[in-house]
């Protein structure tokens, strides 16, 4: 997982990584290139702060294993139409409630 931290630029403490793997060993099956890096890139493209990524992933590790970009797009559209949420507000919502 140290390689994942270097490859994605995330700084998740080793103890947190160990706990994630212990509680959710299936995350080891998430492909680094095709899924994890793509999801980190998508989150950054939707203006989620890089400083928030590690804690989001530690709290909700499943978000790195799904096809995230289309889900983010649809959620942004839904929140924008239902709540008149502006583009600057969407990353805040994602950071609080992925």
matplotlib code that plots the C-alpha trace (Angstrom):
import matplotlib.pyplot as plt

x = [0.0, 3.0, 3.3, -0.4, 0.4, 3.3, 1.3, -1.8, -0.2, -2.4, -0.9, -3.0, -1.2, 0.1, -2.0, -5.1, -4.2, -3.7, -7.1, -8.7, -7.2, -8.1, -11.8, -12.2, -9.7, -11.6, -10.0, -6.8, -8.6, -9.2, -7.0, -4.5, -4.2, -7.8, -9.8, -8.0, -5.9, -8.9, -11.1, -8.6, -8.3, -12.1, -12.4, -9.7, -11.4, -14.7, -12.7, -12.5, -9.5, -6.5, -6.1, -9.5, -8.9, -7.0, -9.6, -12.5, -10.9, -10.1, -13.7, -15.3, -12.8, -15.5, -15.4, -12.1, -13.4, -16.5, -16.8, -16.9, -16.9, -20.4, -21.8, -20.2, -21.6, -25.1, -25.0, -23.8, -26.6, -29.2, -28.1, -27.8, -31.4, -33.0, -31.2, -29.9, -26.4, -23.7, -20.5, -18.4, -20.6, -20.5, -17.0, -17.9, -20.9, -18.8, -16.2, -18.8, -21.0, -19.4]
y = [0.0, 2.2, 2.2, 3.3, 6.3, 7.3, 6.7, 8.6, 11.3, 10.4, 10.4, 7.9, 6.9, 3.3, 2.4, 3.6, 1.6, -1.5, -1.0, -0.5, -3.7, -5.6, -4.5, -4.5, -6.8, -6.6, -3.1, -4.9, -6.0, -2.4, -1.9, 0.9, 2.2, 1.6, 2.4, 4.0, 6.6, 7.4, 8.0, 10.2, 12.2, 12.4, 13.7, 16.3, 17.3, 17.9, 20.3, 18.1, 19.4, 17.1, 17.6, 16.0, 12.9, 10.8, 11.2, 10.6, 7.4, 6.3, 6.9, 5.6, 3.3, 1.9, 5.2, 4.2, 0.9, 2.1, 3.9, 7.2, 9.8, 9.1, 9.0, 12.4, 13.9, 12.6, 13.7, 17.2, 17.5, 16.2, 18.5, 21.5, 21.0, 20.0, 22.4, 25.0, 24.1, 26.0, 24.4, 25.8, 24.1, 20.6, 19.6, 20.7, 18.3, 15.5, 16.0, 15.9, 13.1, 10.9]
z = [0.0, 0.4, -3.4, -3.7, -1.4, -3.7, -6.9, -5.9, -3.8, -0.8, 2.7, 4.6, 7.8, 7.8, 10.8, 9.0, 5.9, 8.0, 9.7, 6.3, 4.9, 8.1, 8.0, 4.2, 2.6, -0.7, -1.3, -2.2, -5.4, -6.5, -9.6, -9.0, -12.6, -13.8, -10.7, -7.8, -9.7, -12.0, -9.0, -7.3, -10.5, -10.8, -7.3, -7.9, -11.2, -9.3, -7.1, -4.0, -2.0, -2.1, 1.6, 2.1, -0.1, 2.4, 5.2, 2.7, 1.5, 5.0, 6.1, 2.8, 1.1, -1.2, -3.2, -4.7, -6.0, -7.9, -11.3, -9.6, -12.4, -13.8, -10.2, -9.4, -12.6, -11.9, -8.2, -9.2, -11.7, -9.2, -6.4, -8.8, -10.0, -6.7, -4.4, -6.7, -5.6, -7.3, -8.7, -5.9, -3.3, -4.8, -3.7, -0.1, -0.2, -1.6, 1.1, 3.8, 2.5, -0.2]

ax = plt.figure().add_subplot(projection="3d")
ax.plot(x, y, z, "-o")
ax.set_aspect("equal")
plt.show()
